[in-house]
Amino acid sequence: MQFQVTQIEFDFDFDDPETFSFSDGHELTEEVIGMIWEAIDEEDLVEEITSATGWCIKSIDYRHILK
């Protein structure tokens, strides 16, 4: 199935702003929103995005892309 991310909130850790800043987090979030992902279901979608970005997800909204 294909999913398009419409909203996402990552569990960012800004404890060390020299390695990852708020700006970096915003940029990554904006990059992921609108992307189309191949996944089996919502759980797999979360795993795919976590694996690709390296960040856990707090919340996500998406829509199914019908072929």
HELIX and SHEET records of a PDB file:
HELIX    1   1 PHE A   22  VAL A   32  1                                  11    
HELIX    2   2 GLU A   42  THR A   53  1                                  12    
SHEET    1   A 3 ILE A  36  GLU A  38  0                                        
SHEET    2   A 3 GLN A   2  PHE A  10 -1                                        
SHEET    3   A 3 ILE A  57  ILE A  65 -1                                        
END                                                                             
